[in-house]
Amino acid sequence: MKKLLFIISIAVIASLNIQAQGYRNPVLPGFHADPSVCTNGKDFYLVNSTFQYFPGVPVFHSKDLIHWEQVSNCLSRKSQLDLSGLYTQNQPELGWTNAGIYAPTIRYHEGRYYMVTTIFPSRRHFYVWTDDPSKEWSDPIFIDFALGSCDPTLFWDEGKCYFLWKAAADETRPGIKPGEINICEIDVYTGKRTGDVHHLGTGLGGRYPEGPHIYKKDDYYYMMLAEGGTEHGHHVNILRSRSLFGPYEPNPANPILTHFSMKMQNSNIQGLGHADLIQAPDSSWWMICLGYRTSGYLLHVMGRETMLAPVRWDKDAWPVVNGNGTIAIDMKCNTLPEVPMPLDPVREEFNYVKHDVPADSYSIIGLPWGWMSIGNPDYSRYSLTERKGWLRLHPTSTPLDAATSPTFVARRQTELCFSATTLIDASHLAEGSQAGITAYAAPLNHYDVIVERKNGKLFAQSNIRVGALSHAGRPVELKDAQAYIRISSDKDYYYMQVSTDGKSFATLAKMDFRYLSTEVIGGFTGVMLGLFAQGEAGYADFDWFEYTTE
C-alpha cells in the first residue's frame, strides 16, 4: 500500500508540473565522486566512481536532477570487474590505494545506455552497455589503443561514435603529450579504432587536466574539462570550435566553475570540478559536478560528493553556471518539477531481497544497492538467508588493515554528524575471531568497535588504526552474546561505543576526525560505515544497521 501511495503521489506531482524554488547541495551526499549524467528525454541517469569498492559504478535514476534513487550497479560481476591483485601493486603500506574504477561516463544513444571507464593500475579503458539501466549490464568491451590514460567518454556526431580520452600526466609514449586530450572514431560494437587519432590540446595549463566531455550546440563543439587537481584548486574550463577536431578557443570568462577564490574561501563547499552538462526536457541546462563539504579548516572526510547547479546557455553564447560560477548548499533557483524518490531506510533490517541476476553477481547476496565490499568479495562469507532477518558474516584471515578483500560490507557516511548502530550476536564467534562496526577510510585509517572471543569470554573494545600506529582500547567483558555497538560523530570527533540495552551507551574511545580525512591520508574516497568479521572460524550475526543524521 505504501508503495502504491508513493507512485500515486509522484504521478500527481508530475501532472501538476509545479516548478520548485530551490534545493540543497549535495544532491548525492557522501562519497559520490566523478559524476556523469545522461537523459533519454524524460528520465535522468547518473553514475559515479567507486575505485577499490565492489560492485562498481552505481547507477542512479531521477526525474528532476535533485532526487535520486540507486537502481543498479554497472559492474556487479567479477567477469566485468576483477579487482584481485590490484592493491598489492599500489603500496598498501601508504594506507590507501589508487586501484580500481576511475571517472565513468554514461551516455544514451538510440535506446541504449553506455558506461565507459578506466581501471587502475593498468589504465585500460572499457565500456559496458544495457537497454535498461535498472538491470544487469553487459560484459566489458575493451579499448586497446589508448593505454596509459584515463577519463574516457563517448560522443556521437552525424551517426559516428567517437572515443575521447586524456593521456596520463606521466605519459611517455612518442607522439603523445602528458595530459593531452585525444579523440578518434570507433566501432561501438567492438571498441576498435576506425579513424585517425586527433589531438585536441592539453587544456589551459592547469595541473592535472581531467574529465573532458564534448557537447554540440548551435553548430559549435564545446569541450569542457576540469583542471587544477581534484583538491582546493579544482575548477572547470570550457573551449569551443566549429570543427570537432579543433582548434578549440577558450572561453574568455574561464573558469566557469570554481571556489578557488577569495570570494569563496570560507564556503563549506570546496574542490568543485569534474563536471558534466545536461539539457532537461524543458530545454533548461544543468551542471552536475563533484565537490566536498569541509569538516574543519580545509579538511574533508566524506569524500567528493555530487553537486547540482543551473546553467544559462544562450544561443551562440558560452554557458554560465549559476550566474557567477559558484555553488551553495542552499540553492535558490527555479528547478524542474520535483519528483521525490524513495529514501534509504533509517534502519536496514537485513531482509533478503531477491534480485533476478546471474549467480556470480554481487546482488545475489540480497543486500540493498548501496552496500559495497572492498575488492571482489567471497560471496560464501556473506548470508541473509542462513538466519532470516540477520546478516551473517563469516570471518576471513584478511583483516581490515590489509588492502585486499576482508569480510566487510559498508555504506557511505553522508553527513558530518551521524550515529551508526547495530545489534551484534557473537554467540558463534570462534576463539580469537573478531567482528564489529567500523568507520573505514583506508586500510591503515579506520576506527572500530570490536567484539572478540578470548579464553571463552566475549569482550568489546575500541580499535584505532592511524597509519603505522594501532591502538586497542581496554576490553569490556560482555555478559551476553548480544550487544549494541555504535560509531557516531559530532563533526569534530568519532566516538566508539557499546551498550547492553540499546539505550545507555558507554564510550570506549574518541578520536579526532582529521585522521580519517583525505588531506591527511590521501586517496579519492570517503569514510564508509560498515560491518566486518576477521579471524579463522565461526561467524557473527547482525540484526540490523541503523543510521541517523542531524
Summary of the structure (lengths in Angstrom):
residues: 550
radius of gyration: 23.4
end to end distance: 29.2
largest distance: 75.6
contacts: 1955
relative contact order: 0.13
helix: 7%
strand: 47%
